[in-house]
C-alpha cells in the first residue's frame, strides 16, 4: 500500500492519539485505589449518636478486613459538618479514627453555606467540592455505600 505524505501524517497523528489515550488510562488507573474492599459512608446528621455509629461501622470494617485491604471514606455534608469542627463533641474520636486508616472529607459547598473555613475544622480531614458528587463518584468507582 502506498502512503502519501498526507496519509503518513494522518497515521502518525492517529498513532499518537491512541498512545496518549492508552497512557492517560493507565495514569488514571494508577490514581484509583486498587484495594479489594471499598466503602464510602455518608454522614449528614448533626448527631453524636449517628457519628458514633458511622465510626463504629468504619472501624469494624477496617478491623475485620484489615486496613491494608480497605479503602474507606466518610463523606460529610449538610448539618453533619458541624461535627468536624475542632470543638465538636466527637472531635477527639474522629481525630483518632483518622489515624486508623480511614479518610474523612468535608463538603466545601456546605462549609461556604455555613460560613466555615478550614481553620474551624479538624486539621486532619480532607475536603471535596461537593459531598453528594463525591458520593456519586465513589459509587461509580465501585465503592459500597452506607448511610447509618
Residue frames as a rotation matrix with the C-alpha (Angstrom) as fourth column:
UNK 1
0.584 0.811 0.000 0.00
0.811 -0.584 0.000 0.00
0.000 0.000 -1.000 0.00
UNK 2
-0.385 -0.720 0.578 1.42
0.709 -0.631 -0.313 3.37
0.590 0.289 0.754 -0.95
UNK 3
0.337 0.431 -0.837 1.27
0.863 -0.497 0.091 6.14
-0.377 -0.753 -0.539 1.59
UNK 4
0.213 -0.230 0.950 1.34
0.508 -0.804 -0.308 9.73
0.835 0.548 -0.054 0.53
UNK 5
-0.800 -0.591 0.106 2.71
0.229 -0.465 -0.855 12.38
0.555 -0.660 0.507 2.89
UNK 6
-0.321 0.761 0.564 -0.83
-0.789 -0.544 0.286 13.35
0.524 -0.353 0.775 3.88
UNK 7
0.619 0.554 -0.557 -1.69
-0.218 0.802 0.556 9.77
0.755 -0.222 0.617 4.76
UNK 8
-0.174 -0.762 -0.624 1.52
0.595 0.423 -0.683 9.36
0.785 -0.490 0.380 6.77
UNK 9
-0.811 -0.091 0.578 0.67
-0.294 -0.790 -0.537 12.45
0.505 -0.606 0.614 8.80
UNK 10
0.192 0.963 0.188 -2.80
-0.805 0.045 0.592 11.07
0.562 -0.265 0.784 9.47
UNK 11
0.545 -0.043 -0.838 -1.43
0.221 0.971 0.094 7.66
0.809 -0.236 0.538 10.51
UNK 12
-0.551 -0.815 -0.182 1.19
0.456 -0.111 -0.883 9.28
0.699 -0.569 0.432 12.74
UNK 13
-0.603 0.401 0.689 -1.41
-0.644 -0.755 -0.125 11.54
0.470 -0.519 0.714 14.34
UNK 14
0.507 0.832 -0.226 -3.79
-0.560 0.517 0.647 8.64
0.655 -0.202 0.728 14.91
UNK 15
0.215 -0.521 -0.826 -0.99
0.509 0.782 -0.361 6.59
0.834 -0.343 0.433 16.47
UNK 16
-0.798 -0.528 0.290 -0.07
0.087 -0.577 -0.812 9.48
0.596 -0.623 0.506 18.75
UNK 17
-0.179 0.831 0.527 -3.67
-0.844 -0.405 0.351 9.89
0.505 -0.382 0.774 19.84
UNK 18
0.651 0.414 -0.636 -4.01
-0.137 0.889 0.438 6.18
0.747 -0.198 0.635 20.61
UNK 19
-0.206 -0.817 -0.539 -0.74
0.600 0.329 -0.729 6.14
0.773 -0.474 0.422 22.55
UNK 20
-0.781 -0.053 0.622 -1.83
-0.320 -0.822 -0.471 9.23
0.536 -0.567 0.625 24.50
UNK 21
0.244 0.953 0.178 -5.20
-0.777 0.083 0.624 7.71
0.580 -0.291 0.761 25.33
UNK 22
0.488 -0.138 -0.862 -3.52
0.296 0.955 0.014 4.49
0.821 -0.262 0.507 26.49
UNK 23
-0.588 -0.793 -0.157 -1.08
0.466 -0.174 -0.867 6.37
0.661 -0.583 0.473 28.73
UNK 24
-0.552 0.461 0.695 -3.87
-0.653 -0.757 -0.016 8.55
0.519 -0.463 0.719 30.16
UNK 25
0.548 0.803 -0.233 -5.99
-0.486 0.533 0.692 5.50
0.680 -0.266 0.683 31.01
UNK 26
0.177 -0.568 -0.804 -3.02
0.604 0.708 -0.367 3.83
0.777 -0.420 0.468 32.73
UNK 27
-0.816 -0.470 0.336 -2.33
0.078 -0.666 -0.742 7.00
0.573 -0.579 0.580 34.74
UNK 28
-0.106 0.867 0.487 -5.99
-0.817 -0.355 0.455 7.22
0.567 -0.350 0.746 35.75
UNK 29
0.641 0.320 -0.698 -5.98
-0.001 0.909 0.417 3.57
0.768 -0.267 0.583 36.84
UNK 30
-0.297 -0.844 -0.446 -2.82
0.606 0.194 -0.771 4.18
0.738 -0.500 0.454 38.87
UNK 31
-0.734 0.059 0.677 -4.52
-0.392 -0.851 -0.351 7.09
0.555 -0.523 0.647 40.65
UNK 32
0.336 0.937 0.096 -7.50
-0.696 0.179 0.695 4.97
0.634 -0.300 0.713 41.68
UNK 33
-0.239 -0.361 0.902 -7.28
-0.917 0.390 -0.087 2.87
-0.320 -0.847 -0.424 44.79
UNK 34
-0.182 0.087 -0.980 -6.92
-0.643 0.743 0.185 -0.80
0.744 0.664 -0.079 43.89
UNK 35
-0.851 -0.081 0.519 -7.79
-0.490 0.476 -0.730 -2.18
-0.187 -0.876 -0.445 47.32
UNK 36
-0.859 0.472 -0.200 -10.27
0.303 0.782 0.544 -5.02
0.413 0.407 -0.815 47.20
UNK 37
-0.079 0.848 -0.523 -12.73
0.996 0.088 -0.007 -3.59
0.040 -0.522 -0.852 49.74
UNK 38
-0.885 -0.182 0.429 -14.07
0.243 -0.966 0.090 -0.10
0.398 0.184 0.899 49.09
UNK 39
-0.015 0.885 -0.466 -16.60
0.995 0.059 0.080 1.64
0.099 -0.462 -0.881 51.30
UNK 40
-0.787 -0.079 0.611 -18.00
0.068 -0.997 -0.042 5.16
0.613 0.008 0.790 51.38
UNK 41
-0.292 0.661 -0.691 -20.10
0.956 0.180 -0.232 6.28
-0.029 -0.729 -0.684 54.34
UNK 42
-0.267 0.321 0.909 -22.41
0.241 -0.891 0.386 9.28
0.933 0.322 0.161 54.26
UNK 43
-0.306 0.262 -0.915 -22.89
0.936 -0.096 -0.340 11.37
-0.177 -0.960 -0.215 57.40
UNK 44
-0.563 0.193 0.803 -25.22
0.285 -0.867 0.408 14.32
0.775 0.459 0.434 57.03
UNK 45
0.601 0.772 -0.207 -26.65
0.411 -0.076 0.909 14.41
0.686 -0.631 -0.363 60.57
UNK 46
-0.249 -0.612 0.751 -25.52
-0.447 -0.615 -0.650 16.69
0.859 -0.497 -0.120 63.37
UNK 47
0.775 0.567 0.280 -26.00
-0.562 0.415 0.716 13.89
0.290 -0.712 0.640 65.88
UNK 48
-0.180 -0.915 0.362 -23.19
-0.983 0.179 -0.037 12.45
-0.031 -0.363 -0.931 68.01
UNK 49
0.120 0.303 0.945 -25.05
-0.377 0.895 -0.239 9.12
-0.918 -0.328 0.222 68.11
UNK 50
0.977 0.211 0.018 -25.08
-0.048 0.301 -0.952 8.87
-0.207 0.930 0.305 64.30
UNK 51
0.417 -0.899 -0.134 -21.40
-0.796 -0.290 -0.532 9.75
0.439 0.328 -0.836 64.27
UNK 52
-0.183 -0.465 0.866 -20.64
-0.823 0.555 0.124 7.06
-0.538 -0.690 -0.484 66.83
UNK 53
0.554 0.474 0.685 -22.49
-0.039 0.836 -0.547 4.54
-0.832 0.276 0.482 64.67
UNK 54
0.949 -0.226 -0.222 -20.68
-0.254 -0.121 -0.960 5.64
0.189 0.967 -0.172 61.49
UNK 55
0.094 -0.980 0.177 -17.28
-0.952 -0.141 -0.271 5.49
0.291 -0.143 -0.946 63.20
UNK 56
-0.029 -0.034 0.999 -18.07
-0.585 0.811 0.011 2.11
-0.811 -0.584 -0.043 64.76
UNK 57
0.874 0.394 0.283 -19.10
0.009 0.570 -0.822 0.75
-0.485 0.721 0.495 61.35
UNK 58
0.734 -0.641 -0.226 -15.93
-0.513 -0.305 -0.802 2.08
0.445 0.705 -0.552 59.75
UNK 59
-0.130 -0.836 0.533 -13.65
-0.991 0.120 -0.054 0.75
-0.019 -0.536 -0.844 62.46
UNK 60
0.280 0.298 0.913 -15.35
-0.360 0.914 -0.188 -2.66
-0.890 -0.275 0.363 62.38
UNK 61
0.997 0.067 -0.046 -14.79
-0.064 0.292 -0.954 -2.92
-0.051 0.954 0.295 58.62
UNK 62
0.363 -0.932 -0.020 -11.13
-0.740 -0.276 -0.614 -2.00
0.566 0.237 -0.789 58.97
UNK 63
-0.155 -0.402 0.902 -10.68
-0.906 0.422 0.032 -4.39
-0.393 -0.813 -0.430 61.90
UNK 64
0.475 0.469 0.745 -12.47
-0.233 0.883 -0.407 -7.31
-0.849 0.019 0.529 60.25
UNK 65
0.971 -0.011 0.241 -10.93
0.232 0.317 -0.920 -6.97
-0.066 0.948 0.310 56.78
UNK 66
0.107 -0.987 -0.124 -7.57
0.878 0.035 0.476 -5.38
-0.466 -0.160 0.870 57.56
UNK 67
0.431 0.060 -0.900 -6.57
0.008 -0.998 -0.062 -1.77
-0.902 0.020 -0.431 56.97
UNK 68
-0.570 -0.767 -0.295 -4.33
-0.318 -0.126 0.940 -2.74
-0.758 0.629 -0.173 54.06
UNK 69
-0.801 0.325 0.503 -7.29
0.588 0.589 0.555 -4.21
-0.116 0.740 -0.663 52.12
UNK 70
0.213 0.963 -0.163 -9.81
0.941 -0.247 -0.231 -1.43
-0.263 -0.104 -0.959 52.78
UNK 71
-0.870 -0.249 0.426 -10.29
0.356 -0.914 0.192 1.95
0.342 0.319 0.884 51.14
UNK 72
-0.007 0.883 -0.470 -12.75
0.997 0.043 0.066 3.78
0.078 -0.468 -0.880 53.37
UNK 73
-0.890 -0.207 0.406 -14.03
0.226 -0.974 -0.002 7.34
0.395 0.090 0.914 53.15
UNK 74
-0.128 0.845 -0.520 -16.61
0.903 -0.117 -0.413 9.16
-0.410 -0.522 -0.748 55.27
UNK 75
-0.668 0.014 0.744 -18.25
0.485 -0.750 0.450 11.97
0.564 0.662 0.494 53.29
UNK 76
-0.328 0.473 -0.818 -19.76
0.834 -0.262 -0.486 14.72
-0.444 -0.841 -0.308 55.42
UNK 77
-0.825 0.140 0.548 -22.16
0.221 -0.811 0.541 17.44
0.520 0.567 0.638 54.33
UNK 78
0.178 0.956 0.235 -25.23
0.136 -0.260 0.956 19.33
0.975 -0.138 -0.176 55.49
UNK 79
0.743 0.212 0.634 -25.82
-0.524 -0.405 0.750 19.53
0.416 -0.890 -0.189 59.24
UNK 80
0.890 -0.403 -0.213 -23.23
0.454 0.825 0.337 16.78
0.040 -0.396 0.917 59.82
UNK 81
0.273 -0.842 0.465 -20.42
0.388 -0.345 -0.854 19.20
0.880 0.413 0.233 59.00
UNK 82
0.536 -0.007 0.844 -20.66
-0.614 -0.690 0.384 20.70
0.580 -0.724 -0.374 62.49
UNK 83
0.962 -0.160 0.222 -19.23
-0.052 0.690 0.722 17.52
-0.269 -0.706 0.655 63.96
UNK 84
0.481 -0.839 0.254 -16.00
0.807 0.310 -0.503 18.12
0.344 0.446 0.826 62.04
UNK 85
0.596 -0.259 0.760 -15.32
-0.295 -0.951 -0.092 21.35
0.747 -0.170 -0.643 63.90
UNK 86
-0.416 -0.903 -0.106 -12.42
-0.151 0.183 -0.971 21.38
0.897 -0.389 -0.213 66.32
UNK 87
-0.805 0.085 0.587 -14.69
-0.591 -0.195 -0.783 21.80
0.048 -0.977 0.207 69.36
UNK 88
0.069 0.901 -0.427 -17.37
-0.722 0.341 0.602 19.25
0.689 0.267 0.674 68.41
UNK 89
0.435 0.168 0.885 -18.37
-0.848 0.408 0.339 16.55
-0.304 -0.897 0.320 70.91
UNK 90
0.884 -0.107 0.455 -16.90
0.177 0.977 -0.116 13.84
-0.432 0.183 0.883 68.64
UNK 91
0.751 -0.618 -0.234 -13.77
-0.621 -0.538 -0.570 15.71
0.227 0.573 -0.788 67.51
UNK 92
-0.107 -0.843 0.526 -11.37
-0.910 0.297 0.291 13.54
-0.401 -0.448 -0.799 69.53
UNK 93
0.188 0.243 0.951 -12.98
0.001 0.969 -0.248 10.32
-0.982 0.048 0.182 68.29
UNK 94
0.985 0.164 0.051 -12.84
0.059 -0.045 -0.997 11.47
-0.161 0.985 -0.054 64.66
UNK 95
0.455 -0.886 -0.087 -9.20
-0.879 -0.432 -0.201 12.53
0.141 0.168 -0.976 65.03
UNK 96
-0.191 -0.505 0.841 -8.36
-0.636 0.716 0.286 9.11
-0.747 -0.481 -0.458 66.47
UNK 97
0.526 0.486 0.699 -10.23
0.188 0.734 -0.652 7.30
-0.830 0.474 0.295 63.71
UNK 98
0.903 -0.216 -0.371 -8.31
-0.429 -0.433 -0.793 9.20
0.010 0.875 -0.484 61.04
UNK 99
-0.075 -0.983 0.166 -5.13
-0.984 0.100 0.146 7.61
-0.160 -0.153 -0.975 62.33
UNK 100
-0.157 0.097 0.983 -6.70
-0.308 0.941 -0.142 4.18
-0.938 -0.325 -0.118 61.89
UNK 101
-0.793 -0.342 0.505 -6.78
0.302 0.499 0.812 4.09
-0.529 0.796 -0.293 58.09
UNK 102
0.146 0.873 0.465 -9.90
0.960 -0.011 -0.280 5.95
-0.239 0.487 -0.840 57.04
UNK 103
-0.886 -0.323 0.333 -10.42
0.419 -0.865 0.277 9.25
0.199 0.384 0.902 55.29
UNK 104
0.075 0.895 -0.439 -12.98
0.844 -0.291 -0.451 11.87
-0.531 -0.337 -0.777 56.35
UNK 105
-0.808 -0.329 0.489 -13.86
0.567 -0.661 0.492 14.61
0.161 0.675 0.720 53.88
UNK 106
-0.255 0.679 -0.688 -15.94
0.409 -0.569 -0.713 17.76
-0.876 -0.464 -0.133 54.31
UNK 107
0.170 0.457 0.873 -18.16
0.985 -0.119 -0.129 19.28
0.044 0.881 -0.470 51.64
UNK 108
-0.816 -0.547 -0.190 -16.89
0.547 -0.835 0.055 22.74
-0.189 -0.059 0.980 50.71
UNK 109
-0.445 0.749 0.490 -20.37
0.177 -0.463 0.868 23.76
0.878 0.474 0.074 49.48
UNK 110
0.524 0.647 -0.553 -21.74
0.641 0.127 0.757 23.16
0.560 -0.752 -0.349 52.98
UNK 111
-0.167 -0.678 -0.716 -18.79
0.954 -0.294 0.056 24.93
-0.249 -0.674 0.696 54.55
UNK 112
-0.898 -0.130 0.421 -19.42
0.294 -0.889 0.352 28.04
0.328 0.440 0.836 52.44
UNK 113
-0.040 0.980 0.195 -23.14
0.184 -0.185 0.965 27.96
0.982 0.075 -0.173 53.26
UNK 114
0.722 0.287 -0.629 -22.34
0.624 0.122 0.772 27.76
0.298 -0.950 -0.091 56.98
UNK 115
0.733 -0.483 0.479 -19.53
-0.395 -0.876 -0.278 30.34
0.554 0.015 -0.833 56.76
UNK 116
0.820 -0.506 0.269 -16.91
0.031 0.508 0.861 27.84
-0.572 -0.697 0.432 57.93
UNK 117
0.498 -0.751 -0.434 -13.24
-0.808 -0.220 -0.546 27.85
0.315 0.623 -0.716 56.98
UNK 118
0.385 -0.450 -0.806 -10.60
0.144 0.892 -0.428 25.17
0.912 0.049 0.408 57.19
UNK 119
-0.642 -0.641 0.420 -9.31
-0.269 -0.325 -0.907 26.92
0.718 -0.695 0.036 60.30
UNK 120
-0.024 0.741 0.671 -12.59
-0.992 -0.103 0.078 26.00
0.127 -0.664 0.737 62.05
UNK 121
0.770 0.456 -0.447 -12.23
-0.505 0.863 0.010 22.31
0.390 0.218 0.895 61.23
UNK 122
0.726 -0.537 0.430 -10.21
0.023 0.644 0.765 19.37
-0.688 -0.545 0.479 62.49
UNK 123
0.176 -0.725 -0.665 -6.78
-0.804 -0.496 0.328 19.65
-0.569 0.477 -0.670 60.86
UNK 124
-0.639 -0.547 0.541 -6.59
-0.238 0.809 0.537 16.02
-0.732 0.214 -0.647 59.69
UNK 125
0.252 0.837 0.486 -9.71
0.324 0.400 -0.857 15.98
-0.912 0.373 -0.170 57.49
UNK 126
-0.806 -0.418 0.420 -9.84
0.514 -0.141 0.846 16.37
-0.294 0.898 0.328 53.72
UNK 127
-0.225 0.705 -0.672 -12.10
-0.279 -0.708 -0.649 18.46
-0.934 0.041 0.356 51.52
UNK 128
-0.600 0.158 0.785 -14.21
0.762 0.413 0.499 17.87
-0.245 0.897 -0.368 48.44
UNK 129
-0.965 0.215 0.149 -16.03
-0.133 -0.894 0.429 20.49
0.226 0.394 0.891 46.38
UNK 130
-0.099 0.991 0.088 -19.44
-0.927 -0.124 0.354 18.79
0.362 -0.046 0.931 46.75
UNK 131
-0.539 -0.135 0.831 -20.31
-0.657 0.685 -0.314 15.95
-0.527 -0.716 -0.458 49.12
UNK 132
0.472 0.799 0.373 -23.10
-0.315 0.548 -0.775 14.48
-0.824 0.248 0.510 47.00
UNK 133
0.713 -0.293 -0.637 -20.89
-0.654 0.049 -0.755 14.49
0.252 0.955 -0.157 43.91
UNK 134
-0.403 -0.890 0.213 -18.16
-0.904 0.351 -0.243 12.74
0.142 -0.291 -0.946 45.90
UNK 135
-0.188 0.431 0.882 -20.66
-0.434 0.770 -0.469 10.03
-0.881 -0.471 0.043 46.89
UNK 136
0.831 0.515 -0.207 -21.67
-0.377 0.249 -0.892 9.61
-0.408 0.820 0.401 43.25
UNK 137
0.319 -0.798 -0.512 -18.05
-0.846 0.004 -0.534 9.34
0.428 0.603 -0.674 42.10
UNK 138
-0.547 -0.536 0.643 -17.19
-0.792 0.580 -0.190 6.79
-0.271 -0.614 -0.742 44.76
UNK 139
0.212 0.699 0.683 -20.17
-0.272 0.714 -0.645 4.63
-0.939 -0.049 0.341 43.81
UNK 140
0.870 0.061 -0.489 -19.17
-0.491 0.043 -0.870 4.86
-0.032 0.997 0.067 40.14
UNK 141
-0.069 -0.981 -0.182 -15.72
-0.882 0.145 -0.449 3.63
0.467 0.129 -0.875 41.19
UNK 142
-0.030 0.136 -0.990 -17.23
-0.023 0.990 0.136 0.55
0.999 0.027 -0.026 42.82
UNK 143
-0.913 -0.267 0.310 -17.44
-0.286 -0.127 -0.950 1.69
0.293 -0.955 0.040 46.43
UNK 144
-0.266 0.828 -0.494 -20.16
0.823 0.462 0.331 0.16
0.502 -0.319 -0.804 48.59
UNK 145
-0.522 0.184 0.833 -22.38
-0.227 -0.971 0.072 2.85
0.822 -0.152 0.548 50.11
UNK 146
-0.270 0.420 -0.867 -23.58
0.899 0.433 -0.071 3.01
0.346 -0.798 -0.494 53.72
UNK 147
-0.418 0.184 0.890 -25.64
-0.307 -0.950 0.052 5.64
0.855 -0.251 0.454 55.49
UNK 148
-0.756 0.090 -0.649 -26.07
0.575 0.565 -0.592 4.84
0.313 -0.820 -0.479 59.18
